Amino acid sequence: MVNKQQLTVVKIGGDIVDNDQLLQEFYNHFKKISGPTVLVHGGGNKASALQKELGIEPKKVDGRRITDAATLEVVTMVYAGLLNKKLVAGLQATGKNAIGLSGADGDAIRAHKRSVADVDYGFAGDIDRVNFSFIDELLSGGYTPVFSAITHDGKGQLLNTNADTLAARVATAMSSKYNVQLYYCFTKAGVLEDVENGDSLVERMDSTIYAAMKSAGQIVDGMIPKLDTAFEALSSGVLRVHVGTIQILSDNTQKHTTLCL
């Protein structure tokens, strides 16, 4: 059996991107990761704030943004522009040779416009494929790809894609060559039995525990697509998935949630 090189895929949420102090701490932890890395980032509140300034009222259903044409322009400017380049510059300052990307760059991530069922999410993109060869070429060249959650359909249309899903799909695609560990980092210690009690951490979660907690209403809103795609990644070749604070990137003794099948 051929030993695979380790690859670390990290997704950071908007609560980190929005906080300059947390973001600086994130850079310090991220730079300590050995081996090739990929970063995927969310958008935080910056896009919603800009929408309001422009007179566009942000709309969400179950934690997911409704992306009409005007909103798509704003989130593209903020996610793929301002925030992406801010992160790239911050990583460059730590010695990480980061390169900022959307899914359209290098045809990295192809998606399609989500069909309308109960809710019309507008220009929301569901991923069709990840360009393994392109990302692998960047990693082999010593680059750290930094992905915003903007994808494209191959026909000229940009799409707004869930960042948690994007991270999981990138991790899954790269697992054919690498031993991939996927980290979801935010401000909580991990998955909590009671979101109001920081001491109720679930340190090890399998699909049975997840289903029970979801049924009991302990896991709701944005955590559902995060964990759904995380378990899909585990069943599709990703070695491990971790959920917790940014400290887990450089300290494996830091308590967090590890997902397992």
N, C-alpha and C positions, 0 to 999 in steps of 0.2 A: 504493500500500500504506500502510495506516494504521500509524503508529508506536505500538507498545504501551508502556505504562509498565512499568518493571521491578519485579518482586516477588521478594523473597528469603524462601524457606522454609528454616528451620533446624531440624534435629533434634539434640538433645543427649542423650547416653547417661547411664546411671546413674553411671558413673565420675566424671562432672563434677558431677551433682546431689548425690552423696554427699560431695564434697570442698568445704568452704567456701572454701578459698583459690582453687581452680580456678573455683568458681562466681562469685566476685567478679571474677576475671580475665575470665570469660565475659561478665559484664555490661558490662565496660569495652570489650570488642571489639564486642559486639552493638549497643551504643548508637551506634557509629560507622557502622553501615550506613545508607546513604541510601535514601530511598524507603520504601514500605510493607513490612512484615515480618510473618511468621507464625512462631511458635515451637511446636515439638512436643517433648515431653520424655518420657523413659523414667522408670522407677521406682527404679532402683538397688537397693541391698540393704535399704532401709528396710522394704519390705513383708515380705521374708523374715525379717528380724529380729523384726518384730512378730508374724508367724505363729508363730515359735518361742516367743516370750514367752507366746502364747495356747495353746501346746501343739499347734499345727498344723504338721506337717512339710511344708516346701515340696517340691514335686515338679516336675522339669523333664525334658523329652525333647528332645535336640538343641538345647538352649539356650532352648526355649520352655516357658513355665510351664503346668502343668496347673491349670486354674482350676475347682475344685469350688465348691459353694455357700459354704462358709466362707471359702475363699480369695478369692472374688469380693468379699465384704464387706470384707476386709482391704485388697485392692488398690484398691478404690473409695475407702475412707477415706484411704489414703496417697497414691495418684496424683491423684485428683480433688480431694482435700481438702488435706492438709498440704503436699505438695510443690508442687502447682499454685499455691496461694496464697503459698507462700514465694517462688516464682519471680516471681509478679506483683508482690509487694511489693518485691523486689529490682530489678525493671525500673522500677517507679514511682520508685524512688530515683535512677535515672539520667535521668529525664525521659521515659521511654517510657510512654505511656498504655496500659498493658497491661490486658487483660481475660481472666480465667481461665475456661476452658470444658472441658466434656466433650462428647462427641458428641451427648448428649441435649439439651444447651442449644441452643435455637433450632432443634432438629431438624437440627443441623449435620452429623452423620455417622450414617447409618443402616447397620446391619449385620445379619447373621443368625448364629445359633449354628452353629458349624462342625459339619458332619456327621461321624459317627464312621467312620473307615476303619481304618487299622492302629493308631492311637492315639486314645483318647477324651480330647480336650483340655478337656472340660467346657464352662464358659461362656466359651469363646473366640469372639470375633466376627470374621467375615470381612466386609469392607466391601461394601455394595451401592451406595451413592451418597453423594456429598458435596454439601451444600447451597451451591452457588456463590453464589446471591443473598444469603444471610445473611452469609457471610464477606465478600463484596464490600462489603456495606453497612457492616460494621464497619471495613474498611480505608478506605473512602471517608470515614468519620466520624473518621478519625485514630487509630483504636484498633489496638493490636497484639494479635491473638488469641494466646492461649497455651493449647494443647491438651494435656490429659492423654490417655492412650491408653484411655479408657473410652468406649464407644459404646453404642448402644441399638438395639432391634429394632422400635421403633414400637408395640410391644404391651405396654410396661411393663417389659421385661427389659433390665437393664444387661448389658454384655458387655465382656470384657477383650480388647483388640485390640493386635496388634504395633505398636509405635510407629514403627518404620521404615516399615512398610507404610502406616500412617496418614499419615505425612509425604509419602510418594510420591503417595498418592491425592489429598491436598489440593493438592499442587503440580500434578498433572495436571489436576485440575478447574479450577484458577485460570488455566491456560495459555490458555484460550480468550480471555481478555481481556488478560492480562499476559505479558511476557517473564519466565518464571520460572527462577530459579536455585535449585537445591536443594543444601543443605549438610548432610552428615552429620558431626557433630563428636564426637570422642572423644579419648582420650589418646595414640593412636598417630599417626604422621605421615601415614598413609593405608593403602592396601592394600600389604602386604609379601609379597615372595616367600617369605621365611622369617620367621615371626612372632617368632622369637627374635633376629632381626637387624634392628635399627632402620635400618640403612643399605641394606636391600634394597627400598627403596621403588619401587613401580611408578607412575611419574608419569603415564602415559597408558594407559588400559585400554579396549579395545573388547570386544565380545561374544565374539570368537574367543579372545582372550587369557584372558578370564574363564572360558570353557568349558574351556580347556586346564588352567588352574590349579586349577579345581574338580575336574577329572578326576584330576589328579595329587595331590590331597589337600592342596594348599597353602591352600585356602580351605575352611573348615569351620564347623560350628555356626552361631552367630548372624550371621556375615558372609554366609552364603548367602541368607537371606531379605532381608537389607539390600540386597545387590547385585542379586538377582533383581528386586526391586521398583524399584530405581534404573534398571535397564535398561528395564523396562516403562515407567517414567515418561519416559525419553528417547524411546522409540518412540511415545509418546502426546502429545507436544507440549511437554514440558519442555525448555528451552533447553540447560541444562548441569547436570551433577551433580558435586559436589566431595566428596571424603572426606579428612578430615585433622583437625588440631588446631584449637582455637578461634581460633588466631592468623590462620587464613586468612580469617576474617570481616572483618578490617580491614587485612590485608596480602596483596595478591594476588601478592607475590613469594615468600611462604612456600611451601616445597615441600609438595606434597600429591598426591593422585591425582585426576585428572580423567577422568571416564567419557565415552566417545563411542561411537556406533553403529558 
